[in-house]
Amino acid sequence: MPGTETIVARPEPTFVRGLGLLDSTMIVAGSMIGSGIFIVSADIMRQVGSPGWLLLVWLVTGALTISAALSYGELAAMMPHAGGNMSIYGRL
């Protein structure tokens, strides 16, 4: 029939009120890293006194961190045994 419409009631979308293990871990890690960046930057800025030097320090430490992570990854790939650091230190 013309002029008759069927109204379909849709449930209202709601957020899930719960955090899983991954969600909680990411929140804690993000707050630790985020607050650490602000605290460390303030200390570095007091030491170097210039924003340019601050950026240079962050770039150098970032490069050192990446090279250390790659080196540690190579060691772990060369010695694929259970035991973490102790298996690497015991074989060096």
mmCIF file as gemmi writes it, N, C-alpha and C atoms, coordinates in Angstrom:
data_model
loop_
_atom_site.group_PDB
_atom_site.id
_atom_site.type_symbol
_atom_site.label_atom_id
_atom_site.label_alt_id
_atom_site.label_comp_id
_atom_site.label_asym_id
_atom_site.label_entity_id
_atom_site.label_seq_id
_atom_site.pdbx_PDB_ins_code
_atom_site.Cartn_x
_atom_site.Cartn_y
_atom_site.Cartn_z
_atom_site.occupancy
_atom_site.B_iso_or_equiv
_atom_site.pdbx_formal_charge
_atom_site.auth_seq_id
_atom_site.auth_asym_id
_atom_site.pdbx_PDB_model_num
ATOM 1 N N . MET Axp A 1 ? 0.827 -1.157 0 1 0 ? 1 A 1
ATOM 2 C CA . MET Axp A 1 ? 0 0 0 1 0 ? 1 A 1
ATOM 3 C C . MET Axp A 1 ? 0.886 1.24 0 1 0 ? 1 A 1
ATOM 4 N N . PRO Axp A 2 ? 0.479 2.199 -0.752 1 0 ? 2 A 1
ATOM 5 C CA . PRO Axp A 2 ? 1.256 3.423 -0.769 1 0 ? 2 A 1
ATOM 6 C C . PRO Axp A 2 ? 1.094 4.187 0.54 1 0 ? 2 A 1
ATOM 7 N N . GLY Axp A 3 ? 2.202 4.777 0.958 1 0 ? 3 A 1
ATOM 8 C CA . GLY Axp A 3 ? 2.175 5.611 2.15 1 0 ? 3 A 1
ATOM 9 C C . GLY Axp A 3 ? 2.408 4.844 3.447 1 0 ? 3 A 1
ATOM 10 N N . THR Axp A 4 ? 2.531 3.531 3.369 1 0 ? 4 A 1
ATOM 11 C CA . THR Axp A 4 ? 2.815 2.787 4.6 1 0 ? 4 A 1
ATOM 12 C C . THR Axp A 4 ? 4.305 2.468 4.619 1 0 ? 4 A 1
ATOM 13 N N . GLU Axp A 5 ? 4.943 2.777 5.725 1 0 ? 5 A 1
ATOM 14 C CA . GLU Axp A 5 ? 6.375 2.52 5.861 1 0 ? 5 A 1
ATOM 15 C C . GLU Axp A 5 ? 6.603 1.637 7.077 1 0 ? 5 A 1
ATOM 16 N N . THR Axp A 6 ? 7.537 0.767 6.929 1 0 ? 6 A 1
ATOM 17 C CA . THR Axp A 6 ? 7.89 -0.087 8.045 1 0 ? 6 A 1
ATOM 18 C C . THR Axp A 6 ? 9.088 0.523 8.763 1 0 ? 6 A 1
ATOM 19 N N . ILE Axp A 7 ? 8.956 0.757 10.029 1 0 ? 7 A 1
ATOM 20 C CA . ILE Axp A 7 ? 10.05 1.325 10.82 1 0 ? 7 A 1
ATOM 21 C C . ILE Axp A 7 ? 10.735 0.184 11.547 1 0 ? 7 A 1
ATOM 22 N N . VAL Axp A 8 ? 12.023 0.068 11.298 1 0 ? 8 A 1
ATOM 23 C CA . VAL Axp A 8 ? 12.818 -0.987 11.932 1 0 ? 8 A 1
ATOM 24 C C . VAL Axp A 8 ? 13.617 -0.35 13.057 1 0 ? 8 A 1
ATOM 25 N N . ALA Axp A 9 ? 13.454 -0.831 14.241 1 0 ? 9 A 1
ATOM 26 C CA . ALA Axp A 9 ? 14.198 -0.299 15.389 1 0 ? 9 A 1
ATOM 27 C C . ALA Axp A 9 ? 15.576 -0.947 15.424 1 0 ? 9 A 1
ATOM 28 N N . ARG Axp A 10 ? 16.588 -0.117 15.394 1 0 ? 10 A 1
ATOM 29 C CA . ARG Axp A 10 ? 17.962 -0.605 15.478 1 0 ? 10 A 1
ATOM 30 C C . ARG Axp A 10 ? 18.491 -0.341 16.884 1 0 ? 10 A 1
ATOM 31 N N . PRO Axp A 11 ? 19.22 -1.264 17.398 1 0 ? 11 A 1
ATOM 32 C CA . PRO Axp A 11 ? 19.786 -1.029 18.735 1 0 ? 11 A 1
ATOM 33 C C . PRO Axp A 11 ? 20.852 0.08 18.671 1 0 ? 11 A 1
ATOM 34 N N . GLU Axp A 12 ? 20.928 0.847 19.726 1 0 ? 12 A 1
ATOM 35 C CA . GLU Axp A 12 ? 21.917 1.917 19.8 1 0 ? 12 A 1
ATOM 36 C C . GLU Axp A 12 ? 23.31 1.304 19.926 1 0 ? 12 A 1
ATOM 37 N N . PRO Axp A 13 ? 24.274 1.798 19.149 1 0 ? 13 A 1
ATOM 38 C CA . PRO Axp A 13 ? 25.641 1.279 19.294 1 0 ? 13 A 1
ATOM 39 C C . PRO Axp A 13 ? 26.241 1.722 20.637 1 0 ? 13 A 1
ATOM 40 N N . THR Axp A 14 ? 26.93 0.821 21.282 1 0 ? 14 A 1
ATOM 41 C CA . THR Axp A 14 ? 27.57 1.139 22.563 1 0 ? 14 A 1
ATOM 42 C C . THR Axp A 14 ? 29.01 0.671 22.533 1 0 ? 14 A 1
ATOM 43 N N . PHE Axp A 15 ? 29.811 1.287 23.38 1 0 ? 15 A 1
ATOM 44 C CA . PHE Axp A 15 ? 31.195 0.876 23.523 1 0 ? 15 A 1
ATOM 45 C C . PHE Axp A 15 ? 31.276 -0.311 24.472 1 0 ? 15 A 1
ATOM 46 N N . VAL Axp A 16 ? 32.249 -1.157 24.234 1 0 ? 16 A 1
ATOM 47 C CA . VAL Axp A 16 ? 32.473 -2.278 25.13 1 0 ? 16 A 1
ATOM 48 C C . VAL Axp A 16 ? 33.228 -1.741 26.336 1 0 ? 16 A 1
ATOM 49 N N . ARG Axp A 17 ? 32.705 -1.964 27.518 1 0 ? 17 A 1
ATOM 50 C CA . ARG Axp A 17 ? 33.342 -1.473 28.74 1 0 ? 17 A 1
ATOM 51 C C . ARG Axp A 17 ? 34.249 -2.559 29.299 1 0 ? 17 A 1
ATOM 52 N N . GLY Axp A 18 ? 35.406 -2.698 28.701 1 0 ? 18 A 1
ATOM 53 C CA . GLY Axp A 18 ? 36.344 -3.706 29.178 1 0 ? 18 A 1
ATOM 54 C C . GLY Axp A 18 ? 37.677 -3.564 28.468 1 0 ? 18 A 1
ATOM 55 N N . LEU Axp A 19 ? 38.738 -3.907 29.165 1 0 ? 19 A 1
ATOM 56 C CA . LEU Axp A 19 ? 40.075 -3.879 28.588 1 0 ? 19 A 1
ATOM 57 C C . LEU Axp A 19 ? 40.667 -5.274 28.657 1 0 ? 19 A 1
ATOM 58 N N . GLY Axp A 20 ? 41.259 -5.673 27.567 1 0 ? 20 A 1
ATOM 59 C CA . GLY Axp A 20 ? 41.941 -6.96 27.547 1 0 ? 20 A 1
ATOM 60 C C . GLY Axp A 20 ? 43.388 -6.804 27.976 1 0 ? 20 A 1
ATOM 61 N N . LEU Axp A 21 ? 44.128 -7.885 27.929 1 0 ? 21 A 1
ATOM 62 C CA . LEU Axp A 21 ? 45.535 -7.871 28.323 1 0 ? 21 A 1
ATOM 63 C C . LEU Axp A 21 ? 46.349 -6.965 27.41 1 0 ? 21 A 1
ATOM 64 N N . LEU Axp A 22 ? 46.132 -7.065 26.1 1 0 ? 22 A 1
ATOM 65 C CA . LEU Axp A 22 ? 46.89 -6.238 25.159 1 0 ? 22 A 1
ATOM 66 C C . LEU Axp A 22 ? 46.566 -4.758 25.34 1 0 ? 22 A 1
ATOM 67 N N . ASP Axp A 23 ? 45.297 -4.433 25.513 1 0 ? 23 A 1
ATOM 68 C CA . ASP Axp A 23 ? 44.897 -3.041 25.71 1 0 ? 23 A 1
ATOM 69 C C . ASP Axp A 23 ? 45.555 -2.457 26.958 1 0 ? 23 A 1
ATOM 70 N N . SER Axp A 24 ? 45.5 -3.189 28.041 1 0 ? 24 A 1
ATOM 71 C CA . SER Axp A 24 ? 46.082 -2.716 29.299 1 0 ? 24 A 1
ATOM 72 C C . SER Axp A 24 ? 47.592 -2.567 29.194 1 0 ? 24 A 1
ATOM 73 N N . THR Axp A 25 ? 48.23 -3.523 28.543 1 0 ? 25 A 1
ATOM 74 C CA . THR Axp A 25 ? 49.681 -3.454 28.371 1 0 ? 25 A 1
ATOM 75 C C . THR Axp A 25 ? 50.077 -2.241 27.543 1 0 ? 25 A 1
ATOM 76 N N . MET Axp A 26 ? 49.352 -1.971 26.482 1 0 ? 26 A 1
ATOM 77 C CA . MET Axp A 26 ? 49.674 -0.825 25.637 1 0 ? 26 A 1
ATOM 78 C C . MET Axp A 26 ? 49.451 0.509 26.358 1 0 ? 26 A 1
ATOM 79 N N . ILE Axp A 27 ? 48.447 0.572 27.212 1 0 ? 27 A 1
ATOM 80 C CA . ILE Axp A 27 ? 48.214 1.805 27.975 1 0 ? 27 A 1
ATOM 81 C C . ILE Axp A 27 ? 49.371 2.06 28.935 1 0 ? 27 A 1
ATOM 82 N N . VAL Axp A 28 ? 49.803 1.022 29.641 1 0 ? 28 A 1
ATOM 83 C CA . VAL Axp A 28 ? 50.908 1.187 30.594 1 0 ? 28 A 1
ATOM 84 C C . VAL Axp A 28 ? 52.205 1.521 29.861 1 0 ? 28 A 1
ATOM 85 N N . ALA Axp A 29 ? 52.497 0.806 28.787 1 0 ? 29 A 1
ATOM 86 C CA . ALA Axp A 29 ? 53.728 1.076 28.039 1 0 ? 29 A 1
ATOM 87 C C . ALA Axp A 29 ? 53.705 2.479 27.442 1 0 ? 29 A 1
ATOM 88 N N . GLY Axp A 30 ? 52.585 2.899 26.912 1 0 ? 30 A 1
ATOM 89 C CA . GLY Axp A 30 ? 52.486 4.241 26.342 1 0 ? 30 A 1
ATOM 90 C C . GLY Axp A 30 ? 52.668 5.322 27.371 1 0 ? 30 A 1
ATOM 91 N N . SER Axp A 31 ? 52.114 5.133 28.577 1 0 ? 31 A 1
ATOM 92 C CA . SER Axp A 31 ? 52.297 6.167 29.6 1 0 ? 31 A 1
ATOM 93 C C . SER Axp A 31 ? 53.732 6.205 30.095 1 0 ? 31 A 1
ATOM 94 N N . MET Axp A 32 ? 54.373 5.055 30.198 1 0 ? 32 A 1
ATOM 95 C CA . MET Axp A 32 ? 55.768 5.048 30.652 1 0 ? 32 A 1
ATOM 96 C C . MET Axp A 32 ? 56.678 5.692 29.621 1 0 ? 32 A 1
ATOM 97 N N . ILE Axp A 33 ? 56.503 5.335 28.359 1 0 ? 33 A 1
ATOM 98 C CA . ILE Axp A 33 ? 57.347 5.904 27.306 1 0 ? 33 A 1
ATOM 99 C C . ILE Axp A 33 ? 57.059 7.387 27.14 1 0 ? 33 A 1
ATOM 100 N N . GLY Axp A 34 ? 55.787 7.759 27.138 1 0 ? 34 A 1
ATOM 101 C CA . GLY Axp A 34 ? 55.418 9.161 26.962 1 0 ? 34 A 1
ATOM 102 C C . GLY Axp A 34 ? 55.944 10.048 28.058 1 0 ? 34 A 1
ATOM 103 N N . SER Axp A 35 ? 55.784 9.634 29.312 1 0 ? 35 A 1
ATOM 104 C CA . SER Axp A 35 ? 56.291 10.462 30.408 1 0 ? 35 A 1
ATOM 105 C C . SER Axp A 35 ? 57.81 10.475 30.404 1 0 ? 35 A 1
ATOM 106 N N . GLY Axp A 36 ? 58.429 9.367 30.04 1 0 ? 36 A 1
ATOM 107 C CA . GLY Axp A 36 ? 59.895 9.32 29.97 1 0 ? 36 A 1
ATOM 108 C C . GLY Axp A 36 ? 60.459 10.276 28.942 1 0 ? 36 A 1
ATOM 109 N N . ILE Axp A 37 ? 59.787 10.404 27.815 1 0 ? 37 A 1
ATOM 110 C CA . ILE Axp A 37 ? 60.272 11.312 26.772 1 0 ? 37 A 1
ATOM 111 C C . ILE Axp A 37 ? 60.267 12.745 27.273 1 0 ? 37 A 1
ATOM 112 N N . PHE Axp A 38 ? 59.202 13.149 27.968 1 0 ? 38 A 1
ATOM 113 C CA . PHE Axp A 38 ? 59.142 14.523 28.449 1 0 ? 38 A 1
ATOM 114 C C . PHE Axp A 38 ? 60.155 14.783 29.559 1 0 ? 38 A 1
ATOM 115 N N . ILE Axp A 39 ? 60.336 13.832 30.466 1 0 ? 39 A 1
ATOM 116 C CA . ILE Axp A 39 ? 61.278 14.017 31.571 1 0 ? 39 A 1
ATOM 117 C C . ILE Axp A 39 ? 62.717 14.046 31.058 1 0 ? 39 A 1
ATOM 118 N N . VAL Axp A 40 ? 63.064 13.099 30.193 1 0 ? 40 A 1
ATOM 119 C CA . VAL Axp A 40 ? 64.434 13.027 29.675 1 0 ? 40 A 1
ATOM 120 C C . VAL Axp A 40 ? 64.744 14.239 28.803 1 0 ? 40 A 1
ATOM 121 N N . SER Axp A 41 ? 63.781 14.677 27.999 1 0 ? 41 A 1
ATOM 122 C CA . SER Axp A 41 ? 64.017 15.854 27.154 1 0 ? 41 A 1
ATOM 123 C C . SER Axp A 41 ? 64.31 17.089 27.99 1 0 ? 41 A 1
ATOM 124 N N . ALA Axp A 42 ? 63.627 17.255 29.102 1 0 ? 42 A 1
ATOM 125 C CA . ALA Axp A 42 ? 63.874 18.406 29.966 1 0 ? 42 A 1
ATOM 126 C C . ALA Axp A 42 ? 65.28 18.351 30.55 1 0 ? 42 A 1
ATOM 127 N N . ASP Axp A 43 ? 65.724 17.169 30.969 1 0 ? 43 A 1
ATOM 128 C CA . ASP Axp A 43 ? 67.078 17.029 31.51 1 0 ? 43 A 1
ATOM 129 C C . ASP Axp A 43 ? 68.129 17.292 30.446 1 0 ? 43 A 1
ATOM 130 N N . ILE Axp A 44 ? 67.922 16.778 29.25 1 0 ? 44 A 1
ATOM 131 C CA . ILE Axp A 44 ? 68.878 16.997 28.162 1 0 ? 44 A 1
ATOM 132 C C . ILE Axp A 44 ? 68.925 18.472 27.796 1 0 ? 44 A 1
ATOM 133 N N . MET Axp A 45 ? 67.774 19.106 27.754 1 0 ? 45 A 1
ATOM 134 C CA . MET Axp A 45 ? 67.719 20.525 27.395 1 0 ? 45 A 1
ATOM 135 C C . MET Axp A 45 ? 68.477 21.372 28.405 1 0 ? 45 A 1
ATOM 136 N N . ARG Axp A 46 ? 68.423 21.02 29.672 1 0 ? 46 A 1
ATOM 137 C CA . ARG Axp A 46 ? 69.192 21.746 30.681 1 0 ? 46 A 1
ATOM 138 C C . ARG Axp A 46 ? 70.682 21.603 30.432 1 0 ? 46 A 1
ATOM 139 N N . GLN Axp A 47 ? 71.099 20.443 29.924 1 0 ? 47 A 1
ATOM 140 C CA . GLN Axp A 47 ? 72.517 20.197 29.7 1 0 ? 47 A 1
ATOM 141 C C . GLN Axp A 47 ? 73.034 20.865 28.426 1 0 ? 47 A 1
ATOM 142 N N . VAL Axp A 48 ? 72.281 20.77 27.325 1 0 ? 48 A 1
ATOM 143 C CA . VAL Axp A 48 ? 72.786 21.259 26.036 1 0 ? 48 A 1
ATOM 144 C C . VAL Axp A 48 ? 72.375 22.696 25.75 1 0 ? 48 A 1
ATOM 145 N N . GLY Axp A 49 ? 71.221 23.125 26.209 1 0 ? 49 A 1
ATOM 146 C CA . GLY Axp A 49 ? 70.823 24.522 26.093 1 0 ? 49 A 1
ATOM 147 C C . GLY Axp A 49 ? 70.26 24.976 24.758 1 0 ? 49 A 1
ATOM 148 N N . SER Axp A 50 ? 70.1 24.096 23.795 1 0 ? 50 A 1
ATOM 149 C CA . SER Axp A 50 ? 69.612 24.512 22.479 1 0 ? 50 A 1
ATOM 150 C C . SER Axp A 50 ? 68.701 23.432 21.895 1 0 ? 50 A 1
ATOM 151 N N . PRO Axp A 51 ? 67.609 23.818 21.246 1 0 ? 51 A 1
ATOM 152 C CA . PRO Axp A 51 ? 66.728 22.813 20.634 1 0 ? 51 A 1
ATOM 153 C C . PRO Axp A 51 ? 67.424 22 19.539 1 0 ? 51 A 1
ATOM 154 N N . GLY Axp A 52 ? 68.319 22.634 18.8 1 0 ? 52 A 1
ATOM 155 C CA . GLY Axp A 52 ? 69.04 21.916 17.753 1 0 ? 52 A 1
ATOM 156 C C . GLY Axp A 52 ? 69.914 20.809 18.319 1 0 ? 52 A 1
ATOM 157 N N . TRP Axp A 53 ? 70.611 21.114 19.411 1 0 ? 53 A 1
ATOM 158 C CA . TRP Axp A 53 ? 71.437 20.1 20.055 1 0 ? 53 A 1
ATOM 159 C C . TRP Axp A 53 ? 70.583 18.989 20.664 1 0 ? 53 A 1
ATOM 160 N N . LEU Axp A 54 ? 69.43 19.372 21.17 1 0 ? 54 A 1
ATOM 161 C CA . LEU Axp A 54 ? 68.511 18.376 21.717 1 0 ? 54 A 1
ATOM 162 C C . LEU Axp A 54 ? 68.095 17.375 20.635 1 0 ? 54 A 1
ATOM 163 N N . LEU Axp A 55 ? 67.733 17.869 19.458 1 0 ? 55 A 1
ATOM 164 C CA . LEU Axp A 55 ? 67.358 16.973 18.353 1 0 ? 55 A 1
ATOM 165 C C . LEU Axp A 55 ? 68.53 16.104 17.917 1 0 ? 55 A 1
ATOM 166 N N . LEU Axp A 56 ? 69.739 16.686 17.901 1 0 ? 56 A 1
ATOM 167 C CA . LEU Axp A 56 ? 70.917 15.913 17.528 1 0 ? 56 A 1
ATOM 168 C C . LEU Axp A 56 ? 71.172 14.786 18.535 1 0 ? 56 A 1
ATOM 169 N N . VAL Axp A 57 ? 71.021 15.095 19.816 1 0 ? 57 A 1
ATOM 170 C CA . VAL Axp A 57 ? 71.196 14.062 20.845 1 0 ? 57 A 1
ATOM 171 C C . VAL Axp A 57 ? 70.185 12.94 20.657 1 0 ? 57 A 1
ATOM 172 N N . TRP Axp A 58 ? 68.909 13.293 20.387 1 0 ? 58 A 1
ATOM 173 C CA . TRP Axp A 58 ? 67.881 12.27 20.169 1 0 ? 58 A 1
ATOM 174 C C . TRP Axp A 58 ? 68.187 11.436 18.933 1 0 ? 58 A 1
ATOM 175 N N . LEU Axp A 59 ? 68.679 12.051 17.866 1 0 ? 59 A 1
ATOM 176 C CA . LEU Axp A 59 ? 69.014 11.295 16.652 1 0 ? 59 A 1
ATOM 177 C C . LEU Axp A 59 ? 70.176 10.34 16.893 1 0 ? 59 A 1
ATOM 178 N N . VAL Axp A 60 ? 71.211 10.805 17.588 1 0 ? 60 A 1
ATOM 179 C CA . VAL Axp A 60 ? 72.37 9.956 17.857 1 0 ? 60 A 1
ATOM 180 C C . VAL Axp A 60 ? 71.978 8.787 18.762 1 0 ? 60 A 1
ATOM 181 N N . THR Axp A 61 ? 71.233 9.067 19.824 1 0 ? 61 A 1
ATOM 182 C CA . THR Axp A 61 ? 70.827 7.972 20.714 1 0 ? 61 A 1
ATOM 183 C C . THR Axp A 61 ? 69.859 7.011 20.022 1 0 ? 61 A 1
ATOM 184 N N . GLY Axp A 62 ? 69.025 7.524 19.123 1 0 ? 62 A 1
ATOM 185 C CA . GLY Axp A 62 ? 68.152 6.649 18.35 1 0 ? 62 A 1
ATOM 186 C C . GLY Axp A 62 ? 68.949 5.714 17.455 1 0 ? 62 A 1
ATOM 187 N N . ALA Axp A 63 ? 69.991 6.246 16.795 1 0 ? 63 A 1
ATOM 188 C CA . ALA Axp A 63 ? 70.842 5.412 15.937 1 0 ? 63 A 1
ATOM 189 C C . ALA Axp A 63 ? 71.579 4.358 16.764 1 0 ? 63 A 1
ATOM 190 N N . LEU Axp A 64 ? 72.057 4.747 17.942 1 0 ? 64 A 1
ATOM 191 C CA . LEU Axp A 64 ? 72.731 3.779 18.81 1 0 ? 64 A 1
ATOM 192 C C . LEU Axp A 64 ? 71.769 2.693 19.285 1 0 ? 64 A 1
ATOM 193 N N . THR Axp A 65 ? 70.556 3.07 19.592 1 0 ? 65 A 1
ATOM 194 C CA . THR Axp A 65 ? 69.561 2.096 20.05 1 0 ? 65 A 1
ATOM 195 C C . THR Axp A 65 ? 69.209 1.106 18.945 1 0 ? 65 A 1
ATOM 196 N N . ILE Axp A 66 ? 69.054 1.613 17.725 1 0 ? 66 A 1
ATOM 197 C CA . ILE Axp A 66 ? 68.747 0.722 16.597 1 0 ? 66 A 1
ATOM 198 C C . ILE Axp A 66 ? 69.901 -0.237 16.329 1 0 ? 66 A 1
ATOM 199 N N . SER Axp A 67 ? 71.144 0.264 16.38 1 0 ? 67 A 1
ATOM 200 C CA . SER Axp A 67 ? 72.29 -0.622 16.14 1 0 ? 67 A 1
ATOM 201 C C . SER Axp A 67 ? 72.416 -1.662 17.253 1 0 ? 67 A 1
ATOM 202 N N . ALA Axp A 68 ? 72.127 -1.278 18.494 1 0 ? 68 A 1
ATOM 203 C CA . ALA Axp A 68 ? 72.17 -2.248 19.592 1 0 ? 68 A 1
ATOM 204 C C . ALA Axp A 68 ? 71.085 -3.307 19.418 1 0 ? 68 A 1
ATOM 205 N N . ALA Axp A 69 ? 69.882 -2.895 19.021 1 0 ? 69 A 1
ATOM 206 C CA . ALA Axp A 69 ? 68.794 -3.856 18.822 1 0 ? 69 A 1
ATOM 207 C C . ALA Axp A 69 ? 69.119 -4.822 17.686 1 0 ? 69 A 1
ATOM 208 N N . LEU Axp A 70 ? 69.691 -4.318 16.613 1 0 ? 70 A 1
ATOM 209 C CA . LEU Axp A 70 ? 70.061 -5.197 15.501 1 0 ? 70 A 1
ATOM 210 C C . LEU Axp A 70 ? 71.171 -6.161 15.904 1 0 ? 70 A 1
ATOM 211 N N . SER Axp A 71 ? 72.148 -5.68 16.672 1 0 ? 71 A 1
ATOM 212 C CA . SER Axp A 71 ? 73.232 -6.552 17.136 1 0 ? 71 A 1
ATOM 213 C C . SER Axp A 71 ? 72.688 -7.647 18.047 1 0 ? 71 A 1
ATOM 214 N N . TYR Axp A 72 ? 71.805 -7.277 18.952 1 0 ? 72 A 1
ATOM 215 C CA . TYR Axp A 72 ? 71.215 -8.25 19.862 1 0 ? 72 A 1
ATOM 216 C C . TYR Axp A 72 ? 70.362 -9.259 19.088 1 0 ? 72 A 1
ATOM 217 N N . GLY Axp A 73 ? 69.675 -8.791 18.062 1 0 ? 73 A 1
ATOM 218 C CA . GLY Axp A 73 ? 68.899 -9.697 17.214 1 0 ? 73 A 1
ATOM 219 C C . GLY Axp A 73 ? 69.781 -10.687 16.478 1 0 ? 73 A 1
ATOM 220 N N . GLU Axp A 74 ? 70.933 -10.231 16.006 1 0 ? 74 A 1
ATOM 221 C CA . GLU Axp A 74 ? 71.874 -11.136 15.333 1 0 ? 74 A 1
ATOM 222 C C . GLU Axp A 74 ? 72.404 -12.184 16.294 1 0 ? 74 A 1
ATOM 223 N N . LEU Axp A 75 ? 72.749 -11.751 17.52 1 0 ? 75 A 1
ATOM 224 C CA . LEU Axp A 75 ? 73.206 -12.723 18.519 1 0 ? 75 A 1
ATOM 225 C C . LEU Axp A 75 ? 72.131 -13.755 18.812 1 0 ? 75 A 1
ATOM 226 N N . ALA Axp A 76 ? 70.896 -13.31 18.957 1 0 ? 76 A 1
ATOM 227 C CA . ALA Axp A 76 ? 69.8 -14.235 19.245 1 0 ? 76 A 1
ATOM 228 C C . ALA Axp A 76 ? 69.566 -15.185 18.077 1 0 ? 76 A 1
ATOM 229 N N . ALA Axp A 77 ? 69.75 -14.717 16.846 1 0 ? 77 A 1
ATOM 230 C CA . ALA Axp A 77 ? 69.566 -15.588 15.679 1 0 ? 77 A 1
ATOM 231 C C . ALA Axp A 77 ? 70.699 -16.605 15.56 1 0 ? 77 A 1
ATOM 232 N N . MET Axp A 78 ? 71.897 -16.218 15.99 1 0 ? 78 A 1
ATOM 233 C CA . MET Axp A 78 ? 73.037 -17.134 15.924 1 0 ? 78 A 1
ATOM 234 C C . MET Axp A 78 ? 72.961 -18.22 16.99 1 0 ? 78 A 1
ATOM 235 N N . MET Axp A 79 ? 72.307 -17.918 18.106 1 0 ? 79 A 1
ATOM 236 C CA . MET Axp A 79 ? 72.228 -18.865 19.219 1 0 ? 79 A 1
ATOM 237 C C . MET Axp A 79 ? 70.768 -19.075 19.628 1 0 ? 79 A 1
ATOM 238 N N . PRO Axp A 80 ? 69.997 -19.803 18.834 1 0 ? 80 A 1
ATOM 239 C CA . PRO Axp A 80 ? 68.564 -19.973 19.134 1 0 ? 80 A 1
ATOM 240 C C . PRO Axp A 80 ? 68.309 -21.022 20.22 1 0 ? 80 A 1
ATOM 241 N N . HIS Axp A 81 ? 68.667 -20.674 21.448 1 0 ? 81 A 1
ATOM 242 C CA . HIS Axp A 81 ? 68.468 -21.59 22.566 1 0 ? 81 A 1
ATOM 243 C C . HIS Axp A 81 ? 67.625 -20.897 23.627 1 0 ? 81 A 1
ATOM 244 N N . ALA Axp A 82 ? 66.943 -21.692 24.415 1 0 ? 82 A 1
ATOM 245 C CA . ALA Axp A 82 ? 66.171 -21.133 25.521 1 0 ? 82 A 1
ATOM 246 C C . ALA Axp A 82 ? 67.125 -20.633 26.597 1 0 ? 82 A 1
ATOM 247 N N . GLY Axp A 83 ? 66.72 -19.582 27.28 1 0 ? 83 A 1
ATOM 248 C CA . GLY Axp A 83 ? 67.532 -19.079 28.382 1 0 ? 83 A 1
ATOM 249 C C . GLY Axp A 83 ? 67.813 -17.598 28.297 1 0 ? 83 A 1
ATOM 250 N N . GLY Axp A 84 ? 67.441 -16.968 27.199 1 0 ? 84 A 1
ATOM 251 C CA . GLY Axp A 84 ? 67.617 -15.522 27.077 1 0 ? 84 A 1
ATOM 252 C C . GLY Axp A 84 ? 69.072 -15.099 27.145 1 0 ? 84 A 1
ATOM 253 N N . ASN Axp A 85 ? 69.332 -14.089 27.965 1 0 ? 85 A 1
ATOM 254 C CA . ASN Axp A 85 ? 70.677 -13.53 28.062 1 0 ? 85 A 1
ATOM 255 C C . ASN Axp A 85 ? 71.691 -14.543 28.569 1 0 ? 85 A 1
ATOM 256 N N . MET Axp A 86 ? 71.281 -15.41 29.478 1 0 ? 86 A 1
ATOM 257 C CA . MET Axp A 86 ? 72.232 -16.366 30.055 1 0 ? 86 A 1
ATOM 258 C C . MET Axp A 86 ? 72.76 -17.333 28.996 1 0 ? 86 A 1
ATOM 259 N N . SER Axp A 87 ? 71.953 -17.687 28.026 1 0 ? 87 A 1
ATOM 260 C CA . SER Axp A 87 ? 72.449 -18.597 26.989 1 0 ? 87 A 1
ATOM 261 C C . SER Axp A 87 ? 73.447 -17.882 26.092 1 0 ? 87 A 1
ATOM 262 N N . ILE Axp A 88 ? 73.253 -16.575 25.904 1 0 ? 88 A 1
ATOM 263 C CA . ILE Axp A 88 ? 74.216 -15.817 25.093 1 0 ? 88 A 1
ATOM 264 C C . ILE Axp A 88 ? 75.491 -15.575 25.878 1 0 ? 88 A 1
ATOM 265 N N . TYR Axp A 89 ? 75.389 -15.154 27.136 1 0 ? 89 A 1
ATOM 266 C CA . TYR Axp A 89 ? 76.583 -14.859 27.93 1 0 ? 89 A 1
ATOM 267 C C . TYR Axp A 89 ? 77.396 -16.104 28.21 1 0 ? 89 A 1
ATOM 268 N N . GLY Axp A 90 ? 76.748 -17.233 28.353 1 0 ? 90 A 1
ATOM 269 C CA . GLY Axp A 90 ? 77.463 -18.477 28.628 1 0 ? 90 A 1
ATOM 270 C C . GLY Axp A 90 ? 78.255 -18.982 27.43 1 0 ? 90 A 1
ATOM 271 N N . ARG Axp A 91 ? 77.905 -18.549 26.239 1 0 ? 91 A 1
ATOM 272 C CA . ARG Axp A 91 ? 78.586 -19.032 25.036 1 0 ? 91 A 1
ATOM 273 C C . ARG Axp A 91 ? 79.599 -18.038 24.484 1 0 ? 91 A 1
ATOM 274 N N . LEU Axp A 92 ? 79.662 -16.834 25.016 1 0 ? 92 A 1
ATOM 275 C CA . LEU Axp A 92 ? 80.614 -15.841 24.497 1 0 ? 92 A 1
ATOM 276 C C . LEU Axp A 92 ? 81.981 -16.007 25.089 1 0 ? 92 A 1
